[in-house]
């Protein structure tokens, strides 16, 4: 009996993932607000009624995509700001991690970039909640750094939000130049490194 239940659960999870994969592929060419339920079920190869066994609505599916796109990134985001004796090493590590993620998951990055200010409110709110959680986690990491001495909790959170916003900007720029030549991509990497360096310099002198 337990084996049968396990098989059914695995099949259900497989179908749910098929919906997410199909939606993500369809969203390469359109926004979530224009995505139709029948369009998704047709791509999966199931009847429209099957959709409701997994999601309440298209916005509900969108929220699940947000969780899939951002939920697993929390360890990586924290890693980008872990204290280092060499600020340049920290910047290089951050850019390497972001670049690797964009290269591995371009469709997820594109989805978040488009829907962050898109027309589906539950999805915007889900993205906002994930980014707020990122900022809190980054703040907690920054607080461990000796350079955080004398900083107020509010200022540390503001700095963390600045880092998170910059990471999103970097991810979008890397996405735009994913197929660019080495020279063009090098220009982008140099520019974002300088921007992150500016944040680091400002941080050192904030309480001066």
Backbone bond lengths (Angstrom), bond angles and torsions (degrees), N, CA, C in turn:
res aa  C-N    CA-C-N  psi(-1)  N-CA   C-N-CA  omega(-1)  CA-C   N-CA-C  phi
1 X - - - 1.454 - - 1.531 110.93 -
2 X 1.342 115.58 -47.33 1.461 120.02 -179.08 1.526 110.65 -63.22
3 X 1.347 116.77 -33.84 1.460 120.64 178.83 1.522 109.83 -64.87
4 X 1.352 116.23 -42.23 1.470 121.07 179.21 1.514 110.80 -62.17
5 X 1.338 115.89 -44.35 1.471 120.52 178.77 1.523 110.30 -61.94
6 X 1.336 115.99 -40.80 1.459 119.64 179.49 1.514 112.29 -63.98
7 X 1.334 116.54 -39.91 1.468 121.25 178.72 1.521 110.10 -64.65
8 X 1.347 116.06 -43.61 1.470 120.38 -179.94 1.525 110.87 -63.48
9 X 1.322 115.40 -41.79 1.462 119.82 179.81 1.523 110.91 -64.33
10 X 1.314 116.15 -40.53 1.464 120.37 179.15 1.525 110.63 -65.47
11 X 1.333 116.67 -39.91 1.465 120.65 178.61 1.524 110.69 -66.63
12 X 1.329 116.00 -39.50 1.461 120.34 178.71 1.527 110.47 -63.09
13 X 1.326 115.98 -43.05 1.463 120.60 178.92 1.521 110.94 -65.53
14 X 1.324 115.99 -37.44 1.464 120.83 178.66 1.522 110.86 -64.18
15 X 1.339 116.70 -42.16 1.469 120.79 179.00 1.530 110.63 -67.54
16 X 1.324 116.38 -41.22 1.467 120.13 177.76 1.528 110.43 -59.33
17 X 1.332 116.16 -44.54 1.461 120.04 179.40 1.520 110.82 -65.04
18 X 1.328 116.87 -34.15 1.466 120.79 177.93 1.530 110.04 -62.77
19 X 1.329 117.08 -38.82 1.465 120.77 176.41 1.537 110.56 -62.91
20 X 1.327 116.14 -44.75 1.466 120.57 -179.29 1.527 111.04 -63.80
21 X 1.321 115.92 -43.85 1.468 120.48 -179.72 1.525 111.25 -64.21
22 X 1.343 116.07 -43.44 1.460 120.25 -179.15 1.528 110.56 -65.02
23 X 1.335 115.83 -43.90 1.470 119.56 179.64 1.522 111.02 -62.19
24 X 1.322 116.59 -43.44 1.462 120.49 -179.20 1.526 110.85 -61.41
25 X 1.322 116.21 -39.90 1.464 120.04 178.74 1.524 111.16 -66.71
26 X 1.336 116.76 -42.62 1.458 120.87 178.62 1.527 111.66 -65.16
27 X 1.331 115.89 -31.66 1.465 120.59 -178.19 1.520 112.90 -76.95
28 X 1.306 117.69 -2.82 1.459 120.90 173.11 1.522 110.16 -64.34
29 X 1.337 116.28 -26.89 1.466 120.86 -174.08 1.520 113.89 -115.55
30 X 1.316 118.64 1.89 1.467 120.98 -177.01 1.520 110.22 -158.08
31 X 1.338 115.52 170.61 1.458 120.72 177.83 1.522 109.56 -91.40
32 X 1.320 115.55 163.17 1.462 120.26 -178.58 1.526 111.17 -63.13
33 X 1.320 117.31 -34.57 1.471 120.51 -177.57 1.521 112.62 -63.87
34 X 1.318 117.92 -20.67 1.459 121.56 179.99 1.528 112.66 -100.76
35 X 1.331 116.75 -1.70 1.461 120.96 -176.92 1.530 109.79 -79.24
36 X 1.333 116.21 129.74 1.452 120.89 -179.81 1.512 113.09 -99.43
37 X 1.324 116.06 147.46 1.464 121.12 -179.81 1.526 110.98 -60.03
38 X 1.331 116.90 -45.85 1.468 120.34 -179.43 1.531 111.10 -63.61
39 X 1.309 116.03 -31.82 1.463 120.51 177.81 1.526 110.45 -62.93
40 X 1.324 115.45 -41.48 1.463 120.21 -179.50 1.524 111.10 -70.56
41 X 1.349 116.41 -46.88 1.470 119.33 -178.05 1.530 111.23 -65.50
42 X 1.323 116.30 -32.66 1.464 119.38 177.15 1.533 109.95 -64.96
43 X 1.329 115.86 -40.22 1.466 120.12 -179.98 1.530 111.38 -66.27
44 X 1.332 116.98 -32.95 1.465 121.22 179.59 1.525 110.89 -81.34
45 X 1.348 115.79 -26.85 1.462 119.79 -179.52 1.507 113.86 88.05
46 X 1.359 116.13 32.53 1.463 120.26 179.05 1.526 109.17 -129.08
47 X 1.321 115.69 167.95 1.461 120.60 178.35 1.526 109.68 -72.47
48 X 1.346 117.98 149.81 1.473 120.74 179.86 1.521 113.55 -54.11
49 X 1.335 117.45 -34.40 1.469 119.64 -179.00 1.525 112.19 -63.20
50 X 1.333 116.79 -25.35 1.469 120.37 -179.22 1.527 111.73 -66.29
51 X 1.320 116.00 -25.88 1.464 120.66 -178.84 1.527 110.79 -57.68
52 X 1.357 116.13 -40.77 1.461 120.68 -172.53 1.528 113.26 -74.57
53 X 1.300 117.11 -5.36 1.467 118.98 172.87 1.527 110.83 -78.19
54 X 1.329 116.03 -12.47 1.464 120.78 -175.54 1.528 113.81 -121.98
55 X 1.333 117.04 -32.82 1.467 121.29 -177.45 1.516 109.77 -139.71
56 X 1.322 115.73 147.54 1.461 120.20 178.99 1.522 111.78 -76.48
57 X 1.339 115.49 -29.97 1.459 120.34 -174.10 1.524 109.16 -166.13
58 X 1.310 116.88 174.15 1.463 120.59 174.92 1.536 111.05 -62.65
59 X 1.345 119.45 -42.81 1.475 117.96 175.41 1.528 112.72 -58.92
60 X 1.335 117.27 -36.00 1.457 120.91 177.50 1.529 110.34 -63.70
61 X 1.320 116.67 -40.77 1.462 121.11 174.74 1.528 110.19 -62.16
62 X 1.331 116.29 -40.03 1.458 120.78 178.42 1.519 112.49 -61.41
63 X 1.326 116.45 -40.84 1.470 120.91 177.86 1.535 109.95 -63.37
64 X 1.341 116.39 -38.87 1.467 120.28 177.17 1.523 110.72 -64.13
65 X 1.326 117.28 -36.26 1.469 120.99 176.50 1.529 110.93 -65.73
66 X 1.320 116.94 -37.52 1.468 120.63 177.12 1.522 109.77 -61.40
67 X 1.328 116.39 -45.29 1.461 120.84 179.21 1.521 110.58 -61.89
68 X 1.328 116.14 -41.10 1.457 120.03 179.23 1.529 111.02 -66.68
69 X 1.330 116.47 -40.12 1.461 120.72 -176.13 1.523 112.72 -74.62
70 X 1.325 117.31 -36.93 1.463 120.67 -172.71 1.528 114.42 -112.15
71 X 1.328 116.76 -24.60 1.453 119.81 -173.10 1.521 114.55 -59.45
72 X 1.327 116.43 -34.22 1.464 119.93 -177.07 1.528 113.31 -86.68
73 X 1.332 116.78 -1.32 1.467 120.15 -173.39 1.525 114.47 -89.55
74 X 1.321 117.43 -6.26 1.466 119.16 -174.07 1.535 113.23 -58.55
75 X 1.319 119.98 -44.63 1.475 118.66 176.81 1.527 112.09 -61.05
76 X 1.339 117.24 -39.56 1.461 120.53 -178.85 1.529 111.36 -65.94
77 X 1.328 116.55 -42.65 1.468 120.36 -179.36 1.518 110.51 -61.64
78 X 1.334 116.33 -43.55 1.470 119.54 178.74 1.519 110.89 -63.01
79 X 1.325 115.70 -38.37 1.468 120.41 -178.39 1.520 112.22 -61.70
80 X 1.320 117.60 -31.88 1.466 120.67 -176.67 1.522 112.84 -66.76
81 X 1.329 117.86 -20.36 1.469 119.09 -177.93 1.522 112.96 -116.74
82 X 1.332 118.01 10.30 1.463 120.48 177.11 1.526 109.33 -57.78
83 X 1.306 115.03 137.12 1.473 120.51 -175.70 1.523 111.80 -54.50
84 X 1.333 114.62 141.82 1.460 121.45 177.46 1.520 108.36 -145.72
85 X 1.324 116.46 143.86 1.465 120.14 177.91 1.529 110.73 -67.16
86 X 1.311 116.40 -21.31 1.461 121.52 -177.74 1.525 109.89 -115.81
87 X 1.344 118.87 105.57 1.462 121.58 179.73 1.527 112.74 -56.86
88 X 1.327 117.17 -34.43 1.458 120.08 179.21 1.527 110.65 -65.03
89 X 1.306 116.35 -34.94 1.460 120.92 177.83 1.525 110.44 -66.24
90 X 1.322 115.66 -39.10 1.461 120.55 177.77 1.526 110.68 -63.47
91 X 1.318 116.73 -44.48 1.466 121.13 179.75 1.523 110.41 -63.98
92 X 1.317 116.79 -45.10 1.466 121.29 179.90 1.526 110.73 -60.91
93 X 1.335 115.87 -41.18 1.462 119.89 179.75 1.528 110.58 -65.31
94 X 1.327 116.22 -42.56 1.468 120.35 179.69 1.520 110.93 -61.57
95 X 1.324 116.82 -46.72 1.465 120.52 -178.96 1.525 111.13 -64.45
96 X 1.321 116.80 -37.90 1.465 120.49 179.60 1.527 110.98 -65.28
97 X 1.342 116.46 -43.15 1.456 120.65 -179.67 1.525 111.24 -65.53
98 X 1.331 116.49 -44.43 1.461 120.33 -179.01 1.522 110.33 -66.01
99 X 1.327 116.37 -43.84 1.461 120.91 179.69 1.530 110.50 -61.01
100 X 1.310 116.64 -42.84 1.460 120.29 179.24 1.515 112.30 -62.93
101 X 1.335 115.96 -40.10 1.469 119.52 179.94 1.528 111.16 -67.99
102 X 1.319 116.84 -42.88 1.467 120.40 179.41 1.526 110.25 -62.39
103 X 1.310 116.97 -42.15 1.463 120.70 179.98 1.523 111.77 -64.66
104 X 1.340 116.44 -35.41 1.462 120.70 -177.77 1.524 113.05 -82.92
105 X 1.342 117.34 -28.88 1.472 120.71 -173.84 1.536 112.02 -135.58
106 X 1.321 118.51 56.17 1.473 120.09 -176.95 1.529 113.83 -61.16
107 X 1.332 117.63 -37.16 1.465 120.23 -178.07 1.525 111.04 -65.43
108 X 1.324 117.55 -39.05 1.465 120.86 177.79 1.525 110.68 -65.58
109 X 1.314 116.39 -43.16 1.469 120.23 -179.91 1.524 110.12 -63.65
110 X 1.319 116.72 -42.29 1.470 121.32 179.52 1.529 110.47 -63.71
111 X 1.319 116.51 -40.89 1.468 121.32 179.04 1.522 111.04 -60.64
112 X 1.334 117.27 -48.10 1.464 121.05 -179.22 1.528 110.75 -64.61
113 X 1.322 116.81 -42.71 1.467 120.48 -179.01 1.522 110.91 -61.50
114 X 1.329 117.20 -39.17 1.461 120.99 -178.53 1.527 111.96 -76.16
115 X 1.335 116.65 -43.77 1.461 120.62 -171.53 1.525 114.28 -86.22
116 X 1.333 117.08 -10.54 1.469 119.35 179.05 1.517 110.77 -56.87
117 X 1.312 117.17 -35.83 1.465 121.16 177.97 1.529 110.11 -121.35
118 X 1.334 116.30 27.34 1.458 121.91 -176.86 1.517 113.06 -79.56
119 X 1.321 114.60 -170.99 1.456 120.26 -172.43 1.513 116.02 -94.34
120 X 1.344 117.95 5.32 1.470 120.52 -178.84 1.529 108.78 -107.32
121 X 1.331 116.51 105.09 1.462 121.40 -171.06 1.530 114.24 -58.74
122 X 1.355 119.82 -46.69 1.474 117.91 -179.62 1.529 112.83 -59.06
123 X 1.324 116.61 -32.84 1.463 120.57 179.75 1.523 110.05 -73.01
124 X 1.335 116.94 -42.95 1.475 119.85 175.98 1.526 110.01 -57.85
125 X 1.323 116.55 -43.32 1.462 120.88 -178.32 1.524 111.31 -67.05
126 X 1.339 116.51 -37.45 1.470 120.19 178.48 1.523 110.68 -65.43
127 X 1.330 116.33 -41.44 1.469 120.30 177.68 1.523 109.86 -64.68
128 X 1.327 115.86 -44.54 1.472 120.44 -179.83 1.533 110.48 -59.92
129 X 1.331 116.73 -41.00 1.465 120.52 -179.67 1.527 111.22 -65.80
130 X 1.330 117.08 -40.79 1.457 120.32 178.12 1.528 110.97 -64.81
131 X 1.331 116.79 -42.06 1.466 120.17 -179.71 1.527 111.14 -66.74
132 X 1.338 116.38 -35.99 1.465 120.01 176.85 1.528 110.38 -64.69
133 X 1.322 115.55 -39.22 1.471 119.50 176.99 1.525 110.76 -65.80
134 X 1.339 117.06 -40.95 1.463 120.35 175.40 1.525 110.17 -56.25
135 X 1.340 116.01 -47.40 1.461 120.51 -177.04 1.528 111.23 -61.09
136 X 1.315 116.69 -40.97 1.465 120.11 179.21 1.528 111.09 -65.12
137 X 1.326 116.24 -39.36 1.468 119.90 179.86 1.527 111.19 -69.48
138 X 1.333 115.91 -39.02 1.466 119.90 176.78 1.522 109.95 -65.62
139 X 1.336 116.84 -41.51 1.473 120.54 176.86 1.524 110.82 -56.94
140 X 1.329 116.94 -44.13 1.465 120.54 -179.21 1.525 111.51 -63.08
141 X 1.343 116.80 -36.27 1.462 120.30 177.19 1.529 110.88 -70.49
142 X 1.333 116.39 -42.30 1.468 120.72 179.89 1.529 111.23 -63.05
143 X 1.327 115.53 -33.32 1.465 119.84 -178.24 1.525 112.04 -65.01
144 X 1.340 116.80 -22.39 1.462 121.03 179.68 1.529 112.09 -78.64
145 X 1.322 116.68 -14.70 1.462 122.51 -175.83 1.523 110.04 -80.05
146 X 1.318 117.12 140.12 1.472 121.11 179.34 1.523 111.55 -59.69
147 X 1.335 117.16 -27.75 1.465 120.82 179.88 1.529 112.31 -69.24
148 X 1.340 116.94 -11.70 1.465 120.82 -179.21 1.528 112.33 -84.11
149 X 1.327 116.44 -4.84 1.467 119.62 -178.61 1.527 110.16 -60.69
150 X 1.327 115.32 128.58 1.459 120.65 179.94 1.523 114.03 90.32
151 X 1.313 117.57 -6.61 1.457 120.55 179.13 1.529 110.32 -81.11
152 X 1.314 116.47 140.70 1.461 120.72 174.37 1.528 108.54 -78.18
153 X 1.336 116.14 160.36 1.463 120.56 178.37 1.526 110.74 -60.84
154 X 1.340 115.85 -38.76 1.463 119.93 -179.88 1.517 112.52 -65.36
155 X 1.324 116.60 -41.16 1.465 120.04 179.47 1.516 111.44 -68.86
156 X 1.339 116.43 -37.00 1.464 119.70 177.65 1.524 111.09 -64.03
157 X 1.332 115.97 -40.03 1.463 119.54 178.00 1.522 110.51 -66.68
158 X 1.328 116.67 -38.93 1.458 120.54 177.76 1.530 110.51 -61.28
159 X 1.334 116.65 -42.67 1.468 121.09 177.90 1.523 110.37 -64.08
160 X 1.329 116.15 -42.24 1.464 120.49 179.44 1.525 110.71 -61.83
161 X 1.320 116.92 -41.70 1.468 120.68 178.30 1.521 110.69 -64.10
162 X 1.315 115.86 -35.63 1.467 120.14 177.32 1.528 110.68 -64.71
163 X 1.323 116.49 -42.22 1.464 120.53 177.13 1.531 110.98 -62.66
164 X 1.329 116.65 -45.22 1.465 120.43 -178.69 1.528 110.50 -63.46
165 X 1.329 116.69 -44.47 1.466 120.19 177.87 1.527 110.73 -59.90
166 X 1.324 115.83 -41.31 1.471 119.60 -179.76 1.523 111.09 -65.54
167 X 1.317 116.73 -38.19 1.469 120.07 177.79 1.530 111.12 -61.96
168 X 1.330 116.36 -38.44 1.467 120.04 177.68 1.528 110.68 -66.04
169 X 1.314 115.97 -40.93 1.464 120.38 177.86 1.526 110.30 -62.42
170 X 1.323 115.68 -45.27 1.467 120.42 179.85 1.526 110.32 -61.63
171 X 1.331 116.74 -44.23 1.467 120.34 179.77 1.526 111.03 -60.54
172 X 1.327 116.99 -41.62 1.469 120.83 179.50 1.525 110.90 -65.35
173 X 1.320 116.88 -41.15 1.466 120.41 179.44 1.526 111.26 -66.88
174 X 1.326 116.27 -40.76 1.461 119.78 177.34 1.523 110.43 -64.56
175 X 1.327 116.58 -35.98 1.462 120.91 178.75 1.525 110.42 -64.56
176 X 1.321 115.94 -43.43 1.464 121.00 -178.76 1.529 112.16 -64.31
177 X 1.319 116.70 -28.96 1.468 120.69 -176.93 1.528 112.23 -107.84
178 X 1.321 116.05 20.67 1.466 120.65 -176.07 1.525 112.01 -58.02
179 X 1.337 116.17 -37.06 1.465 120.32 -178.40 1.531 112.50 -106.05
180 X 1.322 115.70 13.71 1.472 119.85 -178.37 1.527 110.41 -77.75
181 X 1.315 115.28 164.66 1.458 120.80 177.03 1.513 111.50 -72.15
182 X 1.313 115.72 167.07 1.462 121.45 -176.45 1.528 112.05 -60.05
183 X 1.336 116.94 -38.04 1.463 120.01 -177.41 1.527 111.03 -67.76
184 X 1.341 116.79 -46.71 1.468 120.14 179.80 1.518 110.75 -63.89
185 X 1.314 116.22 -41.99 1.471 119.98 179.93 1.521 110.43 -66.51
186 X 1.324 117.12 -35.68 1.454 120.56 177.96 1.514 112.18 -63.06
187 X 1.325 116.40 -36.89 1.468 121.03 177.89 1.528 110.35 -63.33
188 X 1.337 115.55 -42.34 1.468 120.36 179.59 1.523 110.66 -65.26
189 X 1.312 116.79 -45.96 1.470 120.98 179.95 1.528 110.40 -59.74
190 X 1.337 116.42 -42.40 1.463 120.35 179.60 1.529 110.71 -63.68
191 X 1.337 116.15 -40.72 1.468 119.54 -178.36 1.521 111.73 -66.22
192 X 1.332 117.41 -45.96 1.463 119.41 -178.08 1.524 110.85 -70.20
193 X 1.328 117.43 -30.71 1.469 119.99 175.92 1.526 110.18 -64.71
194 X 1.323 116.46 -39.90 1.470 120.55 178.25 1.529 110.70 -66.46
195 X 1.318 116.73 -38.12 1.462 120.14 178.23 1.522 110.85 -63.99
196 X 1.328 116.53 -43.21 1.458 120.09 178.95 1.530 111.10 -68.67
197 X 1.318 115.77 -32.83 1.466 120.31 176.46 1.537 110.13 -65.19
198 X 1.322 115.83 -37.43 1.465 120.64 178.68 1.528 110.75 -63.61
199 X 1.337 116.68 -40.19 1.457 120.37 177.08 1.530 109.80 -62.54
200 X 1.329 116.55 -42.67 1.469 120.98 -179.36 1.523 111.45 -62.67
201 X 1.327 116.47 -42.56 1.466 120.80 179.68 1.528 110.19 -65.33
202 X 1.332 116.26 -43.68 1.463 120.38 178.69 1.512 111.80 -62.62
203 X 1.316 116.10 -35.82 1.460 120.67 179.36 1.525 110.76 -62.77
204 X 1.315 117.02 -43.91 1.468 121.28 -178.05 1.521 111.36 -61.45
205 X 1.318 116.85 -35.36 1.474 120.69 -173.61 1.523 113.63 -101.18
206 X 1.334 117.62 4.61 1.465 120.28 -175.08 1.521 112.04 -60.14
207 X 1.323 117.74 -44.27 1.469 121.15 -176.98 1.530 112.91 -99.70
208 X 1.338 115.06 13.15 1.469 118.75 -178.40 1.519 111.40 -69.33
